[in-house]
Amino acid sequence: MNKNYAKINDDNVVVAVMSLSGVVNNDSMIELQSNDLSLLGKRYENGAFVDVPVVSESIRIISVGAFRRRFTTAEKVAIKTSNDPVLEVFEEDLIASSYVDLDFSQTQEAIAYLEQQNIIATGRAAELLADGAKEEKPINER
């Protein structure tokens, strides 16, 4: 008679479910009532199989185009028509970049400056510096 087992790795996560022709005495093999494939990827804790929380990666490097798309048209026009040399340097640095690092101190300083100068509304800095979405990553990093 076959016995059903879940094979767990060193983190107690189920990596395989199998039906074997005999008893297995191995700490990495947990006997099951049935050949339940829904256990794959679950963690075995205190005699029960539990879901493993999914930890999403923060995306802090985005493409220049994605960064520019975060600005409204009115904000882009205000930056473009400003005679402020600080904004001109910010725009030149952005054009010369192959990506935008949302944690880079100069990026954060530039966005804070835009808010201080009322080019962007209060609170917009946090929106502009928020984690990126998968589709905002530079093409070579997707």
C-alpha positions, 0 to 999 in steps of 0.5 A: 500500500502506498503512503503519501508524503510531503518533502520539506526543505531546510526552511520547512517549505514543501517542495514536493508531494509524492506517493511512495510504496512504503514507510519513510523515516526521514525528518524531511518527509511528512506523512499525509492523508492524501496526495495533496498538491495544494501543499506545495510552497506551504511551510510545515509548522507545529504539525500544520501546513501554513501559507508562506507570506509573500514578501514583495521587493521594493522597486527603487530604481525606475526608468527615466520615462517612468519617472517623467510620467509621474509628473502631471503636464502642468508640473512639467510645464512649470519646471520647463518654463521656470528660470530657476537654475536649480531646476535646469540642473535637475532637468539636465541631470535627469536627461543625462541619466539612464535610470532614476534611483528614488533613494539617491539623495540628489533625487530626493533633494530635487523633489523636495526643492520642487515642493518648496518652490510650489512647482508641485503641490504639498504631499506630491514629493511622497507620491513622486518618490513612492516605490515603483511598479514592475513596469516602471523598472528599466527594460534591462532589469525586468 
